[in-house]
Every structure is written in structure tokens, then in C-alpha cells.
Amino acid sequence: MTQKIASDTTAGFVTNPSQRLLTHTVKIADPTAAPYGKKMVLMRQVIGEELRRRRNEQSRTLRDVSRDAQVSLGYLSELERGQKEASSELLAAVCSALDTPLSSLLAGVSTEVARREAMLADRASFSIV
């Protein structure tokens, strides 16, 4: 007596049809929500906003900056939208293309993070339980 082995290529494994398949649902947490429902500030978003602000102040296009920084246009766009984490090397290249010191960019980011944290703290102190 031979048993057929079914292949589930979408899951990437082989199963015996007589075995029960277990499925799991994984809930991915909201990246802006910290434990216990508190909000948090994401550095990648603030860095992206600061890069975009500085680029727009210079009236430069994404294409301009991506060429000068030798970073793909799509990746730079994702950075500015806060969808990608930037390495220190990448940030240095983009800052160089924007003719902006890295320390200046990070100081602006630090100020904005502090402002947002203060706003979140104020909201938390006024929340109704």
C-alpha cells in the first residue's frame, strides 16, 4: 500500500495528506504603538521627513539627489517616506549630496523627536481612562 505525498508549493513544504495542517495567524503590531497602547516616535519617519524638508528647501528633485548620492531613486523615496532604515553610510552620502553636515541633519531630527515626545506625553496626561 503506497501513500501519496501532496506537495504544497505555496508554503514550501511537503505534507502527508493524512496529517492535519496547522495554520497560524500572526498579527503584526502597529509600528507607532508601543506596549500598553502608548504611541512612540519612529526615527526612520523623522529622518525621512527631515531629508525631504532639506531637499525641498533646495528646490531639488529626488532624481537630482539620488544621482549625486549614488542611491537608487526608489530607495531614496522610501527613505523620505520613512519606510526604510538608513545606514550611517547612506545618510552620509545623502547629506553630502544635499551639502548638509550629517550632524546638522541629526540635530534637526533630535529636536523634532523631542517635540513629538513632548506632544505624546501631553496627550497621555490628558487621556480619559
C-alpha positions, 0 to 999 in steps of 0.5 A: 500500500503506497501513500501519496505525498501532496506537495504544497508549493505555496508554503514550501513544504511537503505534507502527508495528506493524512496529517492535519495542517496547522495554520497560524495567524500572526498579527503584526503590531502597529509600528507607532504603538508601543506596549500598553497602547502608548504611541512612540516616535519612529526615527526612520519617519523623522529622518525621512521627513527631515531629508525631504524638508532639506531637499525641498528647501533646495528646490531639488528633485529626488532624481537630482539627489539620488544621482549625486548620492549614488542611491537608487531613486526608489530607495531614496523615496522610501527613505523620505517616506520613512519606510526604510532604515538608513545606514550611517553610510547612506545618510552620509552620502545623502547629506553630502549630496544635499551639502548638509553636515550629517550632524546638522541633519541629526540635530534637526531630527533630535529636536523634532523627536523631542517635540513629538515626545513632548506632544505624546506625553501631553496627550497621555496626561490628558487621556480619559481612562 
